[in-house]
């Protein structure tokens, strides 16, 4: 039997009962871009309705009759690597969700696509009307499409024609009067701004603009400004020199300046954070720190319960562990419950790790979370601080995961997939040969039992930091 180049795709439209990798042919035009980890548009089901999917693998398989082909590649490069795909497959088996539900949990919301059905006339309006005779409701559809310029979103058709729009649309598609295409648009786009720089050396630029300084003062001012400032955003050049966009375009045509695009990251600024003081641990903290650090250095999967009373200085131990993990050339992740993640804690980590730390939590805008994800993926970040979902940050060479207040119920997801962040963290630590630290004054019963059974290690902090007294308790 003839074999063909095919891909295994996890389809978003497939419910759990029929969730499996579906095989699709790879057209020659999409052969270079159809790699594991990219999202695609594929026909699915009896009606071949277009649905979003993720390529899991590329294989050579027998070409069966009726095999369908992928229709569109949505991503210019993979959004998930092999490790991310393996994590999605593990989550499916552990939490009884579809692979695509796991993928949507792993990826930031800004990367998701919104799908729209666009219905268009496939022939001239007069021909369409004569062909549509006998189809109930067809003329209403045609009247609306003509008003919309020959094409309309399915939502517009439903708003005007009601739920009864589906029947005439399907009948008209079958009669080849209409065509239906699915348009995919990402929720968040990359942001960039236009930059300007001199296209010739400074002496030549002055030589070309100095003779016409009186008749074209704006040109001279632009050259004078760029000669001092160098590559600058176009908006700033116009603001400081008074040159209009038209003047800049004219200068570009003359070969004086050159435009380029530069990425603009929408992340919170932490420039005003001062460097933190040197961390000095007491004897008890130092002992716990050295025990856990030894497990990080061993590069073997381990779980340690850092059991310390409230105010015992667990955060100081966390900071020192992260510092030493980075010194080993590895990365670290610190997870905290939503209620604990305050601006003060974010500033504290920034004071020690500067721009190499990324914050991921629900208070961030969708654009900020997406841009932080991009920074992490590119390797510009060594430390991730955040809530439950920060666990899916694409950190490379992970050496340490810390889960503070591990007894908190917010580590358990209430949405599909209903994952437990503690279990996902253990999976990552086994895969990456990293150390996992559970910090708590009141650990969960499961964690305390695992320590008693010897499955987890234990480090104790019995005294409060600086020997501060515990709060007075009155029994009423």
N, C-alpha and C positions, 0 to 999 in steps of 0.2 A: 504493500500500500504506500502511496505517495506521502512523504512527510513534508511538513511545512514549519516555518519559523513562527512560533506562537508565544503568547504570554499568559501567565496565570494571574487573574485579576480578582481582587476582593471588591464586590459590587455593593454600593451603598443601598440600593433598592432591595437587596436580598434580606428577608427576615431571618431570625436565628434558625428556624426549622429547615431552611434550605441554604444556609450560609456555608459556602465552600469556595475554593478557588475555581473560577470559571475560565475556560480556555478561549482565547480570541486570536485570530490571525493578525499578523503585523504587516500592514501595507508597505510596499517598498519606500514610499515617500516618508514614512514615519519610522523606518528601521533604525536610524541613528539615534533618535530621541526616545524610543520605547525601551527604557531601561528600568530595572527594579527600583522602586521608591518614588516614581513619578505618578501623578494622578492623570487619569484619562477619561474621556467620554466614550461610553460603549452602549450599543443597543442591548436591551435586556427584556426578557419575557416574550410572550406571544405577539404583543403589539410592537415589539422592538422600540419601546420607549427609551430615549436616551437617559443614561444614568451615570453618575460619577463613580469612578472606581480607582483603585490603587494597584499598580503592577507589583506583584510579589516575587515573580521569577520569570525568566525567559527560557524556553525549552524548545526542543525539536520533537514534534508529535505527529502522528498520522493525521492527515487532512480528511476529516469526516465530511460527508455530504451535509450541506446546510450550515457549515461553520461560519460564524460571524466575525467581522473584523473591527478592531478599534477605530473610532472615527476622528478622535482629536486628542492631542497631547496638551494637557493644561499647564504643566510646569516646565520651565526651561531647563531645570536641573532637579535631581531627586530631593524631595523634602524629608525622606526617611532613608537612613542607611540600613545595612543588614542588621545591625544591632537593634534599631528601632522597629524593623519588621518582625524580628524575633520576639521583641517585647510585646508587640500587638498580638502575635499568635499565642504567646504564653497567657496573656490576659483573657483571650477568648476561651482557652481551655480551663482557666481558673475561675472566671467570673461569669461564664455563660452569657457572653455578649457576642455580637458579630465582630469580625475582624475590623470592619470599617468603623464601628462604634469605638473600638479601642484606638484606632488611628486618630479619630477626631478628638479623643481625650489627650493623646500624646502631643498633637500639634496645637499651636496657639490659634485662638479663634480668628485672628486676622488673616490666617492662611486659607480659611474655608471659602468655598465658592457658593454663590447664590445662583440657582438655575432658573432660567426663564424660557417659557415656550413662546416662540414667535410664529404666528400663522400668516402666510403670505399668499397672494393670488399667483397661480401658476400659469395663467393665460389672460388674454385681454378681457376687460369687464363684460363686454357684450357677448363674447363667446362663453364666458363663465355663466352668464344668466341663462343662455339657451341650453347649456349643458346641465344646469342645476334644476331644470324643470322636473317636478315630481319629487324633489327632496324637501320635506317639511322644514320650514325655518331657514332655508338656504338664502332666500332673498334678503332677510334681515341681516344675515352675516355679511353678505356682499355689500349691502348699503353701508354698514359700519366700516368695513375694510376700505371702501372707496373714500369715505370721509377721513380715514386714518392714513391715506396715501398708499394703500395697497398692502399694508402689513400692520399687525397689531399684536400686543401682548395678550396672552390667554386671560390675564386678570382683567384687562379692559373689556374683553369679550364677555366674560362672566358677569361683570358689573352691569353691563347694558342688557345682556340677553338672559341673565340668570343661570341657574344650574342646568337649564335645558339646552345650553349651548353645545354641550359635549356631543350629542347625537348628530346634529347636522354637520358639525365639524368633521367627525369621523367618516360620515357618508361622503362628504365633499372631498376628503382626502383620498378615499377609496376610488372616487371618480376622477382623481387627478386634477380637480379644480383648484385645490389648495395644497400647499406644502407646509410642513411643520418642522422647524429647526429649534434646537435647544441652545440657548446662549448662556455661557458660564462667565460670571463676573466675580472676581475676588473681592471680599469684603473690605480689605485694606490694601492700598497700593503703596509701593515704595515712594518715599518723598525725596526730592532732589531740588537743588537750586542752581541757577545759571551762573557760571563763573566767567570772568574776563581777565585776560592777560595780554601783554604785548606780544605781537607775532614776529617782531623784528627786534634787534638789539636797541638799547636805549639811545645811542648816538644817532642811529638811522631814523628812529622815531622822531627825535627832536628836529633833525634835519628836514624831515618831510612836513612838520607842522609849524616850525618857527617862522618861515616866510609868510604864512597865512594866519599869523596869530591874531591880527586885527579883524580880518574878514571871517575867520572861523575860530573864535576864542574857545569854544567848547571842546574842540578837538585837542587843542594844546593843553587844556586843563585835564582832559582824560589821560593824555600821555604823561603829563607831569605827575598826576596822582598815581598811575600804575607804575611809573618808574620808581616811586618811593615805596608804595604799599605792596607791589607785586600782585600775584593772583588774588582777585577780590570778587565777591558776589556782585553781579551786574546791578542789583538794586542799590547797593552801597555806592557804586561808582556814580550812578545817576543822582543819588542824594547829595553826595559831597561835591560834585562838579557841576550839577545842573544840566548835564547832557541828557537829551531825550533818547528813547529807544531807537528812534529813527537815526539819530546821529551815530549811535553805536553800530547799527547795521551798516551804515555808509562806511564807517571806518573799517568794519570787517571786510566789506567788498574791496576796499582799497588795500587790504593786506596789512593794516596797521595793528589790529587787535585780533584775537581769536577767542571764540566762545567754547565752553565745555560744560558738562554736567557733573555735579558733585553730590554724592549722597548726603542727605541730612537726617540724622538720627533723632527721633523724638523720645529722648530719655530724660528723666529728672536730673537736673544739674546738682552736683554735690561739690562745687568748687570752693564753697565757703567753709568746708569741714576741716578743722585743724588736725594735724597728726596726733594720734593718741599717745599717752605716756607709756613707758616700759611696763610690761605686766610682771608683777612680783607675786608669786604664789606662796602660800604658807606651806608648812610641812605636809599637811594632809592632802592639799590640792596637788602638790608636787608629786606625791606618791601615786595618786590616781592618774595624773598626767603621764608619768613615766610608764605605768602599766599599759595604758591604752596606746601610747606612742609606739611601744614595742610591737604591738599587734599591727599597727599601720606599717611599720618598717619591715615586718615579716612578709608583707604582701600575700597574706592568706585570708580567706573570708573569716570574719569573727563578729560576734555580737557581744557588746559589753553594756551592762546596766550601770550607769553612773547614778548611784542612789545617794542623794544629798538632801538634807533638810532645807526648807525654804530660807534663802539668804546665805547659803553656804558657799556661794561663789562659783556655781557651775559654769556661768557665762565666761568667767576668766579662764577656766580650763578649756572651754570650747575654743576661745581665741588663740590660746597657745597651741592647741592641737592643729588648728587650721594653719597657723604660721609654720609649724614644722612640716606639715603635709606639703605645703607649697615649696618649702626648702628641699624636699625630696623630688621636686619636679612633677608632683601630682596635683590634682584639683580636689576641691571639697564642696560639700553641699550641707547647708544648715537649714533644717525645717523647724518651724515654730507654728503653734496654733494661731488662728486669725486674731484672737483676743490678745495675744502676747506681742504680735508684730506691730510695734509702735514706731513713730518717727525717731524716737530716741535710740531704739535698738538699731535701726538702719544707719543712723549717723555714727553709732559706735563702731559698727563693722566697716563703714566707709573711712573712718579715721585711721584704721589699721591697714586697710587693703586698697583704699583709693578707688580709682576707676576700674580696677581689676575685679570688683565685686558687682554683681547684678542683682537687683531686687525684683522678685516676681510675686505679686499678690493681687487680690481682687480689687484693691483701691486704684490700681493703675488703669489708665485708659487702654482701650484695645490697641491703639497705635503704639503706645509705650511698651506694652507687653510683647508685641510683634517685633519691635526694633531691639528690645533686649534679647529676644530669642535669636535674632540675626547675629548679634554680637557674640553670644555664647557659641553659636554654631561655627562662627569664623575663628574661634579660639582667642578672642580678645578678653575673655573672662576666665578667672581661675576659681572664683568663689561665687556660689549662688545662695542667696538668702531668700527664703520665701515660705509660703504656706504649702498645703498638700500638693497642689498642681505643679509646684516648682520641681518636684521629683522627676518630672519628664523633661527637664532641661537637657539639651544635647551636649553635656559636658564630656570631654574626652579625658582618658587616663585618670579616671576617678579613683581616689585613694581613701576618702573618708566621707561618711554620711552621718550627720548628727541630727537626732530627732529630740527636740526639747519638749518637756511636758508630754511625754509619750502616752500618758493615760487619757489625754483629751479625746473626746468623741469626734471632733472635727477632722481627725485623720481618716475617718471612714466616710467614703463618698455616699451621698444619698441619691445620686443620679446614675443612670446606666452609663458605663459599667460601674457597679457598686464595689469598687476596689477598696482594699485596706492599704493605706500608705506604708504601714509597717511591713506587710508581706512583699509589696513591690520593692521596698528598700532592701529587704533581704535578698530578693532575686537579683537586684543590681549588684549588690556586694559579692554574691557568689560569682556572678559573671565577670566582674571587674577585679576580683580578688582584693576587695577593699574591706575596711573596718567600719562597722556600724555601731554607733553609740546611742543608747536610749537614756535620756536624762529625765529624772523625775524624783520628786519627794514622796509621791504616792503612786508607784507603778501599778500597772494593770495586773490582775490576778494571773493572766497567762504569762506575762513577763516574769513575775515573781516566782511562779512555778518552774519556768524554764531555767531560772538561776538555781533553784533548789535541786533540780534534776541534773545540773551540770552542763546543760546545752548552751547556756549563756555564761559569760564571765561577769564578775561584779567588782565595782570600785566604790568605796564608801567615803562620803563626806559627812562626818558626824557633827562638826561644829560650824557655827555661823561665821562668815567672813569677818575678820578683825574682832572676833569674839563678842560680837554684838549680842545682847540678850534677846531671847525669844519674847514675843508679845505676851503680856499677862493674860491669863485665861480665868474667867469667872464662871463658875458653874451655877446657873440660876434654876 
